[in-house]
Amino acid sequence: MSSSMQNDTVQASSSSSRPGGSDQQPTAAVAPLSRYESQKKRDWNTFGQYLRNQSPPVSLSQCNFNHVLEFLRYLDQFGKTKVHLHGCIFFGQPDPPAPCTCPLRQAWGSLDALIGRLRAAYEEHGGSPENNPFGTGAIRVYLREVKECQSKARGIPYTKKKKKRSQLKGTHNTTSKSFNQLAS
């Protein structure tokens, strides 16, 4: 076979294996991740990067609640929530009239949601629920302290919202009253 024929044969066989070639198998469409799943993946990657950047690097198997607490404190530098210090004249005021030099921190709700996502991701990546560093009592205590501190500093109490009662029950009572009035 001449060299030009060999080149043509090689080009023809490589063109069928290229994307768009005639031998391409149909690929299954992958559903896009939900917003929650995307955020969980991003958070998990960020935490993994944080562990790798430690000196010395920390493997996931060596990770404990202390690493998680350090990670949460590290994230405070990227926070956007003003948390007034005890000496600040605006301490305890929900809407201060002027700016102050108090630090910005991560909001309690953001940290709470982050821990929930990381806790789920840990178990999805093969970690056992018993050894999950994101589900320890120390993490719950830390989150409770952050919540209370921010509540006092910002003058905004965190209270659970009461669930609304079924509107159906109220509608039923009014309907029967109206019916009784019509009947009499």
C-alpha positions in Angstrom: 0.0 0.0 0.0 1.3 3.4 -0.9 1.9 6.0 1.9 -0.9 8.3 0.5 -3.4 5.4 0.7 -2.3 4.6 4.3 -2.8 8.3 5.2 -6.3 8.2 3.7 -7.2 5.0 5.6 -5.9 6.5 8.9 -7.9 9.7 8.3 -11.0 7.8 7.4 -10.8 5.6 10.5 -10.1 8.5 12.8 -12.9 10.6 11.4 -15.5 8.0 12.3 -14.3 8.0 15.9 -14.3 11.8 16.2 -17.4 13.6 17.6 -19.8 14.0 14.8 -18.5 10.8 13.1 -20.9 8.2 11.7 -20.0 5.6 14.4 -20.9 7.8 17.4 -23.2 6.2 19.9 -26.1 8.2 21.2 -25.5 9.5 24.7 -28.0 9.7 27.4 -29.1 13.2 28.4 -28.0 14.0 31.9 -30.5 16.0 33.9 -29.1 19.3 35.2 -28.5 19.4 39.0 -31.0 21.2 41.1 -30.0 24.4 42.8 -29.6 22.5 46.1 -27.4 19.8 44.5 -25.3 22.3 42.7 -24.7 24.3 45.9 -24.0 21.1 47.9 -21.4 20.1 45.3 -19.8 23.5 45.3 -19.7 23.6 49.1 -18.2 20.1 49.3 -15.4 21.1 46.8 -14.7 24.3 48.7 -14.4 22.4 52.0 -12.1 19.8 50.3 -9.9 22.7 48.9 -9.8 24.2 52.4 -8.5 20.9 53.9 -5.9 20.5 51.1 -4.7 24.1 51.8 -4.0 23.4 55.5 -0.4 23.0 56.5 0.1 20.0 56.4 -2.9 19.1 54.2 -5.7 17.2 56.0 -7.3 14.2 54.4 -11.0 13.7 54.7 -10.5 10.6 56.8 -8.5 12.7 59.3 -11.1 15.5 59.3 -12.9 16.2 62.6 -15.2 18.8 64.1 -12.3 21.1 64.9 -11.5 21.4 61.2 -15.1 22.1 60.5 -15.2 24.9 63.2 -12.0 26.4 61.7 -13.6 26.3 58.3 -16.7 28.2 59.6 -14.5 30.8 61.2 -12.4 31.1 58.0 -15.6 31.8 56.1 -16.5 34.8 58.3 -14.0 36.9 56.3 -16.3 36.6 53.3 -19.5 37.4 55.2 -21.9 40.2 54.4 -23.8 40.5 57.6 -22.9 43.3 60.0 -22.5 42.0 63.5 -22.1 44.8 66.1 -19.5 44.4 68.9 -20.5 44.9 72.5 -18.8 48.3 72.6 -20.5 49.6 69.5 -23.2 52.3 70.0 -25.4 50.4 67.5 -25.2 47.1 69.4 -28.7 45.7 69.6 -30.2 48.1 67.0 -31.8 46.4 64.0 -31.5 49.4 61.7 -28.5 51.6 62.8 -28.8 55.2 61.5 -25.1 55.4 60.5 -22.2 53.1 59.4 -19.8 51.6 62.0 -16.5 49.7 61.9 -18.0 46.4 63.2 -17.0 43.3 61.3 -19.0 41.6 58.6 -19.7 37.9 59.3 -21.5 35.0 57.7 -25.1 35.1 58.7 -26.3 32.3 61.0 -28.8 31.0 58.5 -26.2 30.7 55.8 -23.9 28.7 58.2 -26.8 26.5 59.3 -27.7 25.7 55.7 -24.1 25.1 54.7 -23.6 22.6 57.5 -26.8 20.8 56.4 -25.5 20.5 52.9 -22.0 19.4 54.0 -23.4 16.9 56.4 -25.4 15.3 53.5 -22.5 15.5 51.1 -20.2 13.7 53.6 -22.5 10.7 53.8 -23.0 10.7 50.0 -19.2 10.5 49.6 -19.0 7.3 51.8 -18.7 8.8 55.3 -20.6 7.1 58.0 -23.3 9.0 59.9 -21.7 8.1 63.2 -18.4 9.7 62.2 -19.8 12.7 60.4 -17.8 15.8 61.6 -20.6 18.1 60.5 -23.2 16.5 62.8 -21.4 16.6 66.1 -22.7 18.3 69.2 -19.8 20.8 69.0 -21.1 22.1 65.6 -24.6 22.4 67.0 -23.3 24.4 70.0 -21.3 26.6 67.7 -24.3 27.4 65.5 -26.5 28.1 68.5 -23.9 30.5 69.9 -23.6 32.3 66.5 -27.4 32.5 66.3 -27.7 34.0 69.8 -24.7 36.4 69.4 -26.1 37.7 66.1 -29.6 38.0 67.5 -28.4 40.2 70.4 -25.9 42.2 68.3 -28.4 43.1 65.6 -31.4 43.4 67.8 -33.3 40.9 65.7 -34.6 37.9 67.7 -34.8 34.6 65.9 -38.1 33.1 66.5 -39.7 30.1 64.9 -42.6 31.0 62.7 -45.9 29.4 63.6 -47.5 27.3 61.0 -50.7 28.7 59.7 -53.8 26.7 60.5 -55.7 25.2 57.6 -57.8 27.8 55.8 -60.2 25.0 55.0 -61.3 24.8 58.7 -62.1 28.5 58.8 -64.0 28.4 55.5 -66.1 25.4 56.7 -67.2 27.3 59.8 -68.2 30.4 57.8 -70.1 28.3 55.3 -72.1 26.5 57.9 -72.9 29.8 59.7 -74.1 31.3 56.4 -76.2 28.2 55.6 -77.8 28.3 59.1 -78.6 32.0 58.7 -80.3 31.3 55.3 -82.3 28.4 56.7 -83.8 30.4 59.5 
